[in-house]
Amino acid sequence: MMALTLGSYVARRFAVAALAMLVALTGLVALFDFIELLRRAATRPDVGFALVASIASMRLPFVAMQIMPFALLLGGMIAFWRLTRSSELIVARAAGVSAWGFLIGPLLVAVALGVFAVTALSPISAALLARAERLDNAYLRVGGGVSSLAAGRLWLRQADRGLESHGVAILSGRPVAETARTPRQTAAFRMTDVTVWRLSALDRPLERIEAPEARLEFGKWVLTSALVFGADRTAHPQPRVEFPTDLTPDRIEDSFATPDTLSFWALPDFITVLEQAGFSAVRHRLQYQSLLSLPVLAAAMALLAAGFSMRPARRGGVAQMIAAGVAAGFALFVLDRISGEFGEAGTLPVILAAWAPAVAGLMLALALLLHLEDG
């Protein structure tokens, strides 16, 4: 009963400190983001203060998710250091309560926060970040979007059920840059100078189509004033050519957008659609696995905070231990960035790249606590 009561008390102190640190760090990062947006909007007389403030506010959930592991580390270190300085943890351990006993509460709090961030905060963050990026592209950026890729030329691959079953269609064209419009408005995706290669399941050429314009409508591509080259390589003019597709304008744009604009629940289906359309889904797989590993990373940060801040003050070296904890958190951040870059490049498997920082942090925290607690 004493261990349960003490664990609940430590968990409350940990949760309050971690949430306070999360709010403080999120506000600080959001302030710098807001200042950067103001600087970019200074040359845009049509962009007002309210629009800049709305873009910055829409990014708050995304910033909170990125900051959360470090907020758990720093907030946990402050909470455990205060409990150690007031001798509460020292008395508890002298009374026979193991550190593993009163750390269960903070550990559950950290895991619960990680699960909440993945399952509940991620959809909100993705929706608001996608809207913020659309506003940013519409009002603050020039030459962004799909039309800026590959010197203005876009390549798409999709399943083709028009000529032979399980065939493949490869489309190439120049996407038409959209005029400035509000994010709620929708328009069909258009390309000019279009060439389509239709292949069989065995990669045998079936047909080549050239057209000055292609329009993506609901469930189909529509090519106007087309020239169709069959197996005999003879051109057959056709005023209109249609063939089915699973692509939509949003899916094409999302395939080039950051995976952060997709929620945890939408990523698996989108990865499947993306791969069927011939796009690379490495970044999205990495994002999905990173979200899965977030509760483990949160637990590792909570244990690291305990390991680096429960040293009794009378032993000295408390400042060095806290500095070492901050350095360990920064090292995990660097490891996460490096492994993510290797994962996107295909050098490391996606699962290894996503889970390596969380597992490394957890192993480091357990080793440190075992050394401090069991000698």
N, C-alpha and C positions, 0 to 999 in steps of 0.2 A: 504493500500500500504506500509506503514511504517513497519507494522508487517511482511508482506511478504518479504520485503527487508532484514529486520533484521533476519528473520528466515533463509533465504538463506545464509546470511553471517555466522551465527552461525553454520549452517549445513556444510559449507565448512571448517570452522575451526575444527569442530568435525571430519569430514572425514579425513582431513590431519593428525590430531593427532592420530586418531585410526589406520589408515593405517601405519603410521610411527612406532607406538608401536607394531603393528602386525609384521612388518618386523624385528624389533629389537628383540622381544621375540622369533620369529621363528628362527632367526639366532642363538640366544643364546642356545636354546634347541637343535638345529641341531648340534651345535659345541660340546656339551656334548655327543650327540648320536654318532657323528663321532669319538670322542676320545674313547668311549666305543667299537666301532667297531674295531678301531685300536688295542686296547688292546686284543680283542679276536682273531684278525688276526695275532698277534705277534707270535703265535705258529704254524702258517700255512705258510710254506715257499712258497706254490703255490698260495697264495692270495696276489695280489699286491695292491699298493696304489690306482691305478685307479679303481679296483673293489670295494674297500671299499668306495671310494668317490662316485661311482655311486649308491651304496646301500643307502648311507646317503642322496644323492640328491633326490632319488626316494621317500624318506619318507617325504620330505619337504611339499607337499600339505596336507598330513595327519596331520603333526605337526601343520600346519597353521589352519586347521579346529579345532583342539583341543584347540589351544591357542586363537582363535578369540573372544570368550566371554570375556576373561580377558583382551585382547587388547582393546576391546571396553570400558571396565570399566576403565582401567588405562589411556588410551588415552583420553577418555571423561572427566575424572577428571582433567587431565592436561589442556585440552582445556577450560573447564568451569572455572577452577581456574584462568587461565590467563585472561579470559574475565572479571572475577570478580575483579581481582587485578588491571586491567586497568580501572575499573569503567564503562566499557561499558554496562554490564548487569544492573548495579545499575542505570545508567542514563536511560536506556530503561524502567526499571520498574517504575522509578520516573515519566517518561513521560506517564505512563498509560498502557504500554504494559505488559500483564500478562505473567508469566513464561510459562503458557500453550501455549501461542502463539508462542514464539520463540523456544520452545522445539519440535514443530511438525517437523521441518526440521531435526534435529539430530535423532529423532525417525524414520522418514522415511529412513534415511541413514542406521541406524542400521538394520531395517527390510529388506531393499534391500540387504545389505551385507549377512544377514542370508539366504535369499532366493537364492542369487547367490551361496553361499557355498553349499547349499543342492542340487540345481538343476544342477549347472555347475561344481563346484569344486569337488563334491562328486564322480562323475564317473572318473575323472582324478585321484583323490586321491586313489580310490579303485583299479584301474588298476595298478598304479605305486606301491602301497603298496603290492599288490599280487605278482608282479614281484620281488620286493625287498625281500619278504619273501621266494620266491623260490630260489633266489640267496643265501640268508642267510642259508636256509636249505641245499643247495647243497654244500656250500663251508665253512661255519663257524660252523655248528652244527653237532653233532654226535648222531645218534640214534633218530632223530626227525621224525616227520611225522606220518602217519597212523599206521605204523608197530609198533610203541611204545605204542599203546593203549592197555589197559586191558591185560597186560602181554603178548603182542604180538598177542592177539586174537581179531578178529573183528566180531561184530554182525550187520547184516543188515536185514531190513524188507521191503518188497515191495508187490505191488499188483501182483497177479498170475492169468493169464488168460489161463493157459495151460490145467488144468484138469477140473475145474469148473469156471463159470463166477464169478467175484468178490471174488475170493479166495485170500489167503495170502501165501506168501513164506517167510520163515525165514532162513537166511543163516548165517553160522558160519564158520570161517576159520582164518588162519594166513596169513595176507597180506605179499607178498614178497617184501622185501626192494629193492628199485630201486637202481641201480648203478648210480654213479655220471654222470649227463648228463646236457646239457644246458636246460634252461627253455622252449625253443622253441620246443624241441623234445617231441613227444608224444609216449606213449606206452600203450598197453592194461593192464588193472588192473588184477593182478593174486593173487590167494590165494591157499594155500596148506592145507592139512588135513581138507577138507571141508565136512560139513554136512548140508543138506537142509531138512527142514520140510515144506511140502506143506499141507496147511489147507484149509478147505472150508470156506464159508462166515459165517458159524455157528461154526467155530473153531473145526470142526470135522477132525481128522487126515486122510489124503488121501494117503500120500506117504512120505517115507523118503529115501533120496539119500545120499550115502557116496562116496566120490571120493578123490583121492590123490591130485588133482589139479582142479581148476576152473578158467576159463579165461573170463573176461568181454570184449566182442566184441561189435560191433555196434548193439545196440538194443537187445542183447541176452547174456545169460550166456551159456558157453560151458564147460561141465564137461567131463573129459576123464577117461577111465577105471573105470566107476562107478558101484556101487552096488545099485540097486533099490529095496526097501522093500515096497511091496504093503500092502493092507489091511490084507492079509493072513500072513504077516510077513515073507514071503519067499523071499530070496535074488535072484534077477534076474540080472546077470551081463550084462552090456551094455557098449560097447566101447566108446560111445559118447551120451551125453544127452544134449539137448538144451531146453531152455525155455525163453520167451521174458522178457524184463525188460525196465524200463524207466531210470534206473541209467546209469550214465557215469562215467569214472574215475575222471573227473573234479568235478562232483557233489559229489562224495564220498569224495574227498579231501576237497572241499569247505565246506562240512558239518562239518568238524572238524577244519577248518580254522577260524580265527576270522571274525566276521561279517563286520569288517571294510574293508575287501577286496572285498565287494560287494557294488555296487553303489546304490543310492537311487532308481533309476528306475528299477534295477534288483531285488531288495529285495522282492516285492510282489509275483512275479512268483516263485522265488526261495523258498520262504516260503511254497507256495502251494506244490511244488514238494517235498520239504523236509518232510512235514507232510505226504504226500502220501507214501513216502518211509519208513516211520516209525521213522524218526529222530526227535529229539526235536528241535523245532523252536523258543524256548523262547528267546534265545540270539538274533536271527535275528529279531523277533518281537520287542524286546526292542530297538535294533539299529534303526529300521524303525521309531518307535514312537519318539525316541530321535532326529532323523533328522527332523521329522515333527515339533517338539517343538523348534528347534534351532532358527527360527526367533523370536519367543516369548521370548526366553532367551536373544537374542541380544537386543530386545527392553527393557527388564527389566534392562540389564546392562547399557544401555544408560540413562535410567531414574535414576538408582542408582547413576551413575556418576554425574548427575546434582544435585540430592538431597544432596550428600555428599560434594559438592565443590562450591556451590553458596552462601555460608555463607559470608557476608561482612567481610573484614579483620579487620575493626575497632572494631568489636564485640569480636575479639579474638577467640581462640579455633579452628583456621583453621587447624592446624596440627592434632589435635585430630579428627576433622571431616574426614580428608583425611585418617587417620589411621583406623577410623571406617569403611570407605568405602572399604578399602583393606580387612579388617577383614570380612566384609559382603560378599565380593566376595569369600574369602576363605571358609566361612561357606557354601555358595551355592555349591562350589566345593565338600566339604565334604558330603553335603546332596545328591548331584548327585551320588557320589560314593556309599554311603550307600544304597540309594534307588535302584540303579542299582544292587547291590549285593542281596538285598531282592527280586528284580524282577526276577533275574536269578534263585534264589532258589525257586521261586514260592510262597513265603510268601506274596508278594504284587502283585496285578494285574499289568500286563505289562503297561497298559496305565497310571495308577497311578504312577508307579515307574519312567516312562519316563517324565511325565509332571509335577510332583511335584516340582522339583527345579525351572523350568521356571515360574510356577504359583506363587510359594512362593516368588521368586525374584520380580516378577511384583507387587504382593500385597504389599511387603515391600517398593518398590520404590514409588508406588502411595500413600501409607500412609505417607511416609516421605515428599513427595512434597506437599501433602494436608496440612500437619502440617506447613511447611515452608511458603507456599504461602497464605493459607487461615487462618492460625493461630490456 
